Amino acid sequence: MKLLPLNLAKLFPARKWLGHYQLSSFKSDLIAACIVLAMLVPQGMAYAMLAGLPPIMGIYASILPMIIYAFTGSSTTLSIGPVAIISMMVFAALNPLFAVGSTAYIEAACLLALLVGIISLLLGLFRFGFLIQLISHPVIQSFIIASALLIALGQLKFLLDVPLQTSNIPEFIISFSQNFHAISLTGISFGFISVLILFFLPKLIQSDFLNKTLPLLLVLFSIAVISFLGNDDQAIRTVGIIPTGLPSLDFPTWNLSLVQQLLPSAFMIAMISFVESLAIAQATALQKRDDLNSNQELIALGLANIAAGINSGFPVSGSLSRTVVNTDAGAKTPMSGVVSSLLMIVVSLYLTGFFQNLPLAVLAATIFVSIWKLVTLTPFIETWKYSKADGLAMWVTFFGVTCLDISTGLIIGIVLTFALLLWRISRPHIAVIGLIEGTQHFRNISNYNVITTPAIVSFRVDENLSFLNAHVLKGHVITEVSQNPLLQHVVINCSSISNIDLSALEMLEDLNQELKQLHIQMHLSEIKSPVMDRLSKSQLINELTGQIFLSHYQAIQTLSPEMLVE
């Protein structure tokens, strides 16, 4: 596998916009950065909490990664930082290993970010950007919906102020039934009032700016209420004391055993982070005329996660909500991400004390509302109507994620997708075709009124020929030969075949010899160049009992001219 050339042009796409950066662009980027910051502060803290980490780590994970991506990423608007799905995957990976919030848990989260970064960087350097194609869109869509449901359920433990297990739905149901009696009205008031405000107030407010900054305004208002009324009895759980200052750059402690335990989760997080980020970047690429490069995106995400790992952060990815807001707010260049990071430094240095009275229920409400919008059954129904195979993959992935765990469910979905793909390839559509009267076109005899002759049978194979399906074509030929004693010619239309492997080639050679013994000639028509290159290296060309025709019409014209209608 060839390495991506290591030069500044490839590793630092920022040269494209830094060279002609203007003051007018900075003004737009500054405004966009301030609006994104209004989302990033509450989201970063909330997603850190979702990952089982101290809220300050959400701020740390929003500083260096955004700066690194701004100079190495190929998208001009993608906002990098903590996201809900990746946070949920971090929690799922670390919760079985360490006590949530412990020093070992925090160290493992940093190490996980470092491993994710190294994996992404290596995949990018070795040009493995094509890996995005290994996960089908229905599986990704189902994974996102299932993860969104788990994330939303996970916030109920803060909204209801009771301990709940939310790794999967069965655990949630059991823990909810066990702790239902502990729910108190005082504990849930802040959370559910916040949910109602975030759900319904945007429908009444016509200002886009106010709607985008509503979560931050709600955070500020709830802090003011708690500070004014007091919370000495801790009836309402708050974020508590948040450290002031910036973390030192340091590699997390690790050992080989822990690395081996975290590697599977790190690889899955790297894949999902890449797929999610690239999909988000593509959504705005055309509008911004970005020249996206999947391998470069892997490198940028790798460097961003390495930066998070050595700066007391946790795995990061592209954020859909913040990217859309960044774009709509008028961001011109990645400088908006740099400015957002610099503003986050100000927050971590001087404003962390302000957030200590922030109710956890309000943070949970901001996640619940933003995530719940993703929970819908419509894609499942539409996909099932269009394709039963894709629909099955979606449902299996959904139940795997929600009833087992996130990583296992995704792996099951990917494996099932490949199994269904192999099943489809092994059952190619093979049509017996005939001539449409008055034309030079051939169509399936089962669907069209066509002209045929007992002396000739024509097959069209609508799939590449490989060891998976070569026997199917041979079976069709055997069936036609056994049912037609007048048969003299078998013509295989290769117009839909772009590739043929050795097993399929050997099958054609055997079929040619077997038909020869029955005094039946085998012909080929409309062979594409890549297939012809393969055939030219085989014995089939020399031993073929029939001919190779440029077009199927030419084959019928030569073998049975009386069949043609002028």
N, C-alpha and C positions, 0 to 999 in steps of 0.2 A: 504494500500500500504506500503510495507516494506521499511524502510529507508536504504540507502546505508551505510554500516558499516563505522563509522568514525575512521579510523586509518591511520597512516602515509603511509602505503603501498598503500592504495587506493587514498588518497588525494594528495600524492606527489610521482608520478611515477619517479621523477628525481633521486631518490635513485638508480635506475637501471643503470643510466649512470654516475652519479657523483662518485660512489664507485670505478670505474676503469677508470676514466678520465685520458688521457695521453697527453703529450706535442704535439705529432704528430697530435692528434685530434684538439688541440687548433689552430695549424697553419692552418689547413683546415677550421676550423670554422671562424677564423679571416679573411681569404681571402673571404669566402662566405659572411660574415657580411659586409665587405667593398663594395662588389658588390651590395648586397641588399640595402645598405645605398644609393648608387647612384640612385636607383629607389625610395627609400622610401621618400627622402627629397622632390623631386618635386611632387610625388604622394600624400604624406600626406598633403602638402599645397594645392594642387589642389582639393583633395577630401573634405577638410574642406571648401574651397570656394564653392564647389558643394553643400554642406549642408547648405550654407548661413552663414557660420561662418568665423571668422578671420583666415587667413592661419596658424598662429602660433598654433592654436588648433589642426591642423593636426600633428604637431610635438609633442605636448603634448600627443596626443592620441597614439603616437607610442613609448612611453617610458615605463611607468609602465605596460601596458597590455602585452607587449611582454615578460617582465621579469616574470610576474606572470604566463603566459601561459607556459614558458619554464620549470617551476618547477612543474606545476600541470597538463599539457596536456599530452596526451598519444601518440602524434605524435612527432617524432624527427625533422621534417623538416617544419611543418606548420608555416607560417609567419602570425602573428596576427597584425592587425592595421586597419587604415581607408581603406575602399573599396568603390567602386563607387555605387553599388546597395544600400548598407546600408546608404550611405550619401544621396542618392536620397530619400530614405524612411524617413530619418530624416527631410529633407527639406519639403517633402509632409506632414509630421505630424505637423510641427511647423509653416509653412508659413501661414496657415489660422488663427493662434492664435496670432502671434506677428509680429512686424515689423522686417524684415530680418536684422540681424546684431545688433539689439538692445540688451541692457543689459538683458532684460527679455527673449529674444530669446536665448541668450547664456546660461543663467541660466537654461532654459527649456531643452536645449540640454544636459547639464550635468545631469539634473534630469532624462532625458530619458535614458541615458546610465546607470544610477544607477538602474532604474526600469528594464531595459533589463537584467542587471546583476543579480538582485534579482530573477527575473522570471526564468532565466536559471539555477541559483544555486538551487532553490527549485525543479525544474523539474529534475535536476540531482540527488539530494539527495533522491527524492522519486521515482527514477528509471523510469522516463518517457522518456527514450531514444528511446523507440519504436515509439514515436510520428513522427519520421522521415518517418515512413511508411504511415502516413496519407496523405502525399502530393505526388501524383504520379510524376514520372520522366517527362512525357510529360508536365504536368502543370508547374513544376519547370523550364524546358527548355524554355517553352513559356514565362514564367515570366522573365527569364534572358534576352531573346532576346528583349522583349517589353521594359524592363527597360533600356537595352543598347541603344535602339533607342531613348527613352526619354532623357537619359543622353547625348547622342551625340547631339541631338537637343538643349539641354540646354546649350551646350558650344557655340552655335552660337551667343548668346548674347554677349559673350566676343570676339569671332572671328570677329563679325560684329560691335562690340561696339555700340549696340543699346539695349534698354530695351525690353526684350521678356518674355512672360509668357509661361512656358514650363511644367506646371503640367500635361497637356494632349495635344494631337494633335490639337483638335479644338481651344483651347486657343492659341496655338502656331501660327496657321494659321491666326487667327484674329489679334493677336499682331504684327505678321510679316507684314501683309498688312498695318497696321496702322503706322509702323515705318520704312517702306522700304525707304522712302525719306530721312531718317536721316543717312543712311549708307554712310560713307566717305572712300575714297581710302586709306588715311593715317592711319585711324583706323584699317583697315583690313589687311594691308600689312604684319605686323609681324606674325599675326595668320596664314594666308594662306601659307606664305613662310615656316613657321614651320611645317604645315601639310604636305606640299610637301616633305620637308626634311625627316620627320619621316616615310612617306610612302615609298619613293623611295630610299633613301640612304642606308637602310639596304640591299636592293637587290644588291647594287654595292659593299658593304663592305663584305669581306669574314671572318672578325674577329668576333667571337662570343662575345668577351669581349667588343669591340667597339660598337657592336649592342646593348648590354645590357646597356651600359652606355651612349648611344646616347642621351636619354632625359636629363640626367644631363649635358652633354656637351653642349647641345642646350640651356639649362637654363643659364649656365655660359657664353656662348657666347652672348646671348641676353642681359644679365646684363652688360657685357663689352661694347656692342654697345651703349646701353642707357646711360651708365656712360660717355662714350667718347664723344658722340654727344650731350648729354644734352637733357633735356625734360622739359624745364621751362614752356612751354605753355601747358603741360599735353596733348599733341596731342595723346600720347600713354598712356593708363591707366596702372599703375603699382601697385604692391602689396602695396607699401607705407611703412610707418614706422611699424616695427614689434617689439613688446616688447622683451627685453633681459632678460634672467633669467628663472628660473623654477617657476611654480605656487605652491602655498602652498596647502597642503593637506587639503581639506575642503569639507564638505557635501553641496551640492547645496540647496538653499532656496526652500521651497515647501509649498504647502497647499493641503488640501484634494481635493478641487475642481480641481486643476491642475492635481493632480495624477489621478483622475477619467477620465479627458480628455485625458491623455497620455497613460493610461493603454492599450487600444486596439492596438494602434500603437506599444507600447513596446512589447506586446505579439507577434505581427506579425514580428517585427524586430528580436526578440529572436528566433522565429521559422526559419526565413530565414537565420539568422546568423548561426544557428546550422546545418541546412541542407547543406548550402554552405560550411561551414568549414569541416564537416564530409566527404562530397563528395570529397573535395580537398585532405584531409588527406588520404582517401582511395586510391586516385590516385597514391600516393607514398608509401603507407604502405607495399605493397608486396616487392618492391625493397629494402626497408629499414628494412623489417621484424618487423615492428611496431605491437604491440599488441593493436589495437585500441579498446577502450571501449566507447560506445556512451554515457553512463551515466557520465563517467569521463570527456568526452569532454564537456558535458553540464556544469559540475561543473567548469572546467577550463575557459570556455567562460564566465560563470557567474562572476567568480572572476576577470577576465580580464576587463569586462565591469564595474564592481563596481569600480575597480582601475581607469578606465577612467573617471567615473563620479565624483570621489572625487579629481581628478587631472586636472580639467579644460579641459577634453576631451569630446568626444562624442562617440556613439556606434561604436564598432569595430567588426571585423570578420576575418576569414581566407581569405588571398589574393591568388588567383590562380597564377597570374603572378609572385609575389614575392616568393611564395612557389616553383614554378618550377625553378626559377632562383637560389634560395637557394639550391635546390637539385642538379641542374646541376653544380653549382659552387663548389660542393664537401663538403657541410656541413655534419659533422659527427654526431653532437649532437645538442640539443636545445641551447647549449652555443652560437651558432651563433646568435640566437635571443637576448640573453643577451648582447653580444658584440655590436650588432646593436643598442640596446637601449642606451648603454653607449655612443656610438658615437653620437646618437641623442641628448644626454645631452650636449655634447660638442658643437653641432650645436646651440642649444637653448641658451647656455651661451655666446658664442663668435662669432657666424657667422650670427645671424639674421639680423644685419645691412647690411650685404653684399647682402641680398635678397630684399631690399626695392626697387631696380630699376628693379626688374623682371617684365616684361610685363604680364598682366593677360591673354593676348591672347596666349602667349607661354604656360602657364599652361593649358589653355583650349585646346590647340592643343595636348598636351601630353595625356589628357583624351580622346579627340575625336578619335585619332588614335588607342589607345589601346582598346577602347570600340567598335569602328565601326567594328572591326574584328568579333565581336560576332553577328552582325546583318546579318542574313541570312534566306532565306525562305526554304532552303533544308530540315531541320528537319520537317517542316510543311507538305511538299509534301510527304516525306518518311513515316511519321507517318500516314497520311491520306490513303496512299496506303495499309498500313499494318492493320490499325484498324480505322474504321470510328468514333467509339466512342472516342478513344484517340485523333484522329485528331480534332474532334469537341471541345473537352475540350481545346486543344491547341489554336484553333482559338478564342474561346470565351474568354479565359484568355488573349490572346494578345489584342483583341479589348477592353476588360474591363480595362486593364492596360493603354493602350494608349489613350483611348477615355474618361475614367472616372478618375480614379487615381490608384496609385500602390496598395494600401491596398485593395480597393474595388475590383479591377480586380483579385487579388490573391484569395480573399475570394470567389468570383464568380466561379473561376476555381476549387477551392477545393470542393465547394458545388456541382457543376456540376459533378465532378468526383465521388462523393459519390452517386449522383442521378443515374448516368449511371451504377455504380457498383450494386446498388440495382435493377435497371432495368434488368441487365444481370442475377443476381441471381434469380430474379423472373421469368425468362424465361429460365429454364435449358434445356440443350439438353437431351432429353429422346428418346432413340432408341428402337424399337422393333427388337430383335436380333434372329438370327437363326444359326444353326451349319454349319460350312464349312465342306464339304464332305471330309472324310478321316482324319480329325483332331479332336482335342478336343477344338477348338477355336470357339468363337461365335462373329458374326459381324452384323452390321446394315443391315437389309433386303433391305433397299433402295440403298445400295452401293455395296453389294456383292451378289453373287449367292449362296444362303444358303438353307439348308434343314429345313423345318418347318412342323408342323402338326396342323390341325384345333382344336385339343383338348387342345393344350397348346399355351399360348402366354407369351413370355419372354420380360421383360422390363429392360433396363440398364439406370440408372439415373446418368448422368455425372456432379453431383453437390451435395453439402451437402443439406440435407433436412431441411427446416425451415418453419416458418409461411409465408415466402414470396413466396414459390414455392410449398408447399405441395399440394395445390389445382390443380396445373398443372398436377402432376402425377395422381391424382385421375381422372382428366378429360380424360387423355389418356386411363386409364383403362376402364372408362365408354364407351368411343368410341369403343374400341375393343370388349367389351361385347355386345354392341348393334349391332355390325356388324357380330358377329360370334355366331350363335345359338348352335354350337357344342362344344363351349368352356367348358372345365372341370377344367383347372388349370391355375392360374396366378402366374408366377414366377418373383420375383423382384430381379434382380442382383444388389447387394449392393457394388460391388468392388470399385466404385468411390465415395462412401459415407464415409466421415470421421467423420461426426458429424450430430446429429439429435436432434432437439429441441422438447419441449413438444407439440407444435401445430402439428408438423409433426407426432409425435408418436400417438397423438389422432386421426389424420387422418387415419393412418394405422389401428388402432383399429376399427374405424368406417367402413373402407373399408372391413376389414376382416368380420365383421358382415353382411354387405350388400351383399357381395359375398356368404356368407354362406346361406343366404335366397334364393339365385339363384342356390344353390347346386354346387357352384364353390369354389374350394379350393385355398387358397392363400399361397404361399411358398416364402421363402427367401433364397438367396444363397450368398456365399462369403462375409459374414459380417465381418467387421474389429473389432478388440478388443474394441476400444473406443465406437463404436456403440453397440456392444454386451453388454457392461457394462450398457449402458442406457436401452436397451431392457430388461435386466435381472431384472430391478427394476420396470417393468411395468406388466400389465395384459396380454399384447399381447402374451408373450411366452406361457402362460397357455391356452389362448383362441384361439391361431392360429389354423385354420382349416387344414393347411397343415404342412409341415416340414421345418426345417432349414438345408440346405445342405452346406457342406464344399466347394464344387465347383459347378459351373453351369453345368458342364458335368455330374457330379454325379446326379444332379437333373433330367436332361433329361433321363439319364440312368435308373433311378428309375421309373419315371413317364411314359416314352414312350420308352421302350427298342427297339421296332421295328423300331424306327426312326434312330437308329445308324447304321452306315455302318462300318463294320469291315475291 
